[in-house]
Amino acid sequence: MPKRMILVAGNIGSGKTSLTERIGLRLGWRTAYESVADNPYLPSFYADMRTWSFHLQVFFLGHRARQHLDMFEDARSAIIDRSIYEDAYIFARALHHMGNLTDLDYTTYLQVFEMVAKTLPPPSLLIYLKAPVPVLMERIRRRARNIETGISEEYLSLLDTYYNEWIQSFDLCPVLTLRTDDLDFVHDPKHMDIVVERIQDKLSGKEELIF
């Protein structure tokens, strides 16, 4: 196959990291993930979201833009866990909705994001992972990450609404939507085979199938 760059999008707990890891291993693609352990703003953000939301979003904007370009310019095919577009259309929007980003900061952030986004090459494919909110909550509870202890069903539902609105208007590349509540690519090799087949079909221009 020619060089590809795929973005994996989806709500918290939808399976983005797991899918990215397994596609990378199966197809020998380069993988990239969110900056969490080396993110200098996260501790301050979780201690005081209103003060640090703008700083955090600007950091993510720069990090994801560099990551996007780096993966695009590499000769190898690549798959990226979460996209720069989600930062703007999902998470910054949610922070603004909840009062953690002022109107001025939100407007300024979107202006910078739009200038940066216009310079980025489009991906080959966006994989959108989707699951019901109760399923997401159960997965989050099972993995028991400290930074996710404050996540509520209301917050996930808000993100889910924003994801649905964003994906309907996303037109930078083809979109493959996968329902992960009935698709266990982590533990069932046959399900992983199905996912790989659907990705290859979508990249070759065949009709999308939604699970």
N, C-alpha and C positions, 0 to 999 in steps of 0.2 A: 504494500500500500504506500501511497505517497505520504509525505509529511502531513501530520494532523495535529491540531491543538484543540482539545476538548475541555469545556468547563462543566463542572458538576455543581448544580444549584439545588437548594431545597432547605426546608425548615430545619430547626435544631432537632437532631435525633432521627432525621430521615435516612441516614446511611451514607452520607457523602464521603466521609473519610474511608469507611470500609470499602466502598466501591472504587474509590480512587486507588487505594492500595492494591486491590485485587486486579483491576484492569492493568495497572502498571506491571504487576508480576506476570499476568497472563500474556500480555502483548509485548512486553519488554519496553514499555514506554517510560519516559521520564515522568516523575510525579512531583507535585508541589502542594503545599498545605498552608493553612492559616498561620500567621505569626502570633503565637500565644506565649510560649515560654520566654521568648526574647522581646516581648512587647513592653516597652518601658512605661506605658501609660495605664495598663490594665489594673495594677493594684490601686492606683489613685482613682481610676474610674469607678471601680466597685466600692470604694470608700465614699466617694462624693460624685455621683453621676452628673449632677447639674454643672458642676465646676469643670469637669474633665471630658464631657461628651464631645465637644468640638475638637479638642486636642486629639482624642482617640480616633475620631473619624478622619481627620487630616492625616494622621499616621498611617491608618489603614489604606487611605487613598494612595499615598506615595508607595507603600509596600506592595500593594496589588498591581499598581501600574508598572513598577519595576519587574515584578514577577511575571506579569502578562507579556511584557516585551522580551524578557529573558527566555521564556519558554517558546515564544514565537520564533525567535532568532536562532534557537538551537536546531541543529540538523535533525535531531531525533523527534519523533512524535511525542506528544506530551498530554497529560491530563491534570487539571488543576481543581483542587478542593475549594469550592466557593469562588465566586467571581467578583470583580470590581463593581459590576452593575448592581449586585445585591446590596452592597454597602450603601449606595445612594437610594435606591428605590424601595428597599425594605427596611434596613436598620437605621439609617439616618432619619428616614420618615417616621419610624416608630419612636425614636428618641424625641423628635420634634412633637409628635402627637402627645407624648407623655409629659411634656414640659421640660425635658432635660436639654433640649436645644432651643435657644431663643429664635424668634422669627429672623432676626438679623444674622445670627450664626448659621442658621439653616439655609438662608438665601445665599450667603457668602459661600458656604460649602458647595451648594449645588452649582454655582457659577464656576467654581474651580473644577469640580468634577466634570462638568460639561466640556470645558476646555481640554482637560486631560483625555476624556473618553474619545473625543473627536480624533485624537492622534493615534489611537490604538488600532492595530489591525484586527479585523473581525475573526472570531474563532471559527473552527470548522463545524462544530456542533455544540449545542447546549443540552446536557442531560438534566432534566428536571425530575427530582425524586419527590414523591408525594405520599403522605400517609395521614390518616385521621389523627386529630389532636390527642385523643386518649392513648393511642398507640405511641405517639411521640413522648407523652408524659411517662409512660411505663418504661420506655427505653432509657429516658433520662434518669429515672429513679434507679434502674438496674446498674447503670454505669457509674453512678454516684460520684460525679466530678464536683469538687468543692466550688468551682466558679459557677456551677449551674444550680446551686441549692435554692436560689431565689426565683427560679423560672416557674411561672404559673400557667395554668391552662388559658387564662385570659390573655396573657402575653403571646402564647403560641397561636391562639386564635387570631389575634391581631396580625401577627406575621403571616399567617396562612391567608388571610384576606388580601394583604398586600402582595403576596406571592401570586395569588390567582389573578389579580389585576395586572401585575407586571408581565406575567408570562403571556397573557392574551395580546399584549402590544409589542412583545419582543420580536424584532424582525432582522437582527444582525446576522443570523445564521439559522439553519434548521434546528428544530427543538424535538427531542425525544422525551416523552413523559413516561415515567415508570412508577407504578404504584408499588411501594415497598412493604405494605402491610401483608400482602400475600406472596411476596417475592423474596425468598430467603437466600440471597446470593452469598451470604456469609457462611452458612452451614450446609447448603445443598449445592453440590457441584453442577447438577442438572440445571438449576436456576441460573447459576453463573454462566453456563453455556448459552442459555436463552438470552441473557443480557448482552453477551458478546455478539451473538447473532443479530440482535436488534440494532446494536450500535453499527455493525458492519453494513447491515441493510440500509440504515438511515444515511450513512456516509456514502453509500453507492447510489442513493437517490430513490430507494424503494419506499413504499408507503409506510408511515409510522403506525405502530400498534401500541395501544395503551393498555397496560395490565390493570 
